[in-house]
Amino acid sequence: MTKTMRSMAVLAATVCLAGSMGFAESGEAIYKANCQSCHGSTGTPSAGIAKMMGVKPAAEYKTTEKEQIESVKNGKGKMKAFAGKLTDEQIKDVVTYFRTLK
Ligand code: HEC
């Protein structure tokens, strides 16, 4: 009985840990799947994309988090709208991640 309870506690702790790690990574995962092709893996686009699309390095966007969320939702310039493709929560997470890129 005690042994079962101990292994259940270990299991619960493992699930919690995995869950919180997954959450912390979700912005990055969304970025890699949806944004990297234009914005580059580190937030700096390749020279070709930068020229063709008019994408600047992430840190050069001086817009606020709220404005960036709107841009990602509704699209801006050659960036298409992500509303409908990503949930509001995913857009918020990925913009949070985008804003950590230099
Ligand atoms: C098809 C290429 C493309 C993809 C994919 C793309 N972007 Fe963009 N993004 C752009 C371009 C081009 C601009 C510059 C728009 C402008 O200023 O005219 C931009 C601008 C931005 C800006 C600045 C907007 C502002 O208001 O200052 C943010 C933030 C951004 N992108 C985040 C993202 C995120 C997050 C994703 C993934 C969910 C993403 N982008 C996917 C091309 C893309």
Boltz pocket constraint, residues with backbone or C-beta under 6 A from the ligand:
constraints:
  - pocket:
      binder: B
      contacts: [[A, 30], [A, 31], [A, 34], [A, 35], [A, 36], [A, 37], [A, 38], [A, 39], [A, 53], [A, 54], [A, 55], [A, 56], [A, 61], [A, 62], [A, 63], [A, 67], [A, 68], [A, 69], [A, 71], [A, 72], [A, 76], [A, 77], [A, 78], [A, 79], [A, 80], [A, 82], [A, 91], [A, 94], [A, 95], [A, 98]]
      max_distance: 6.0
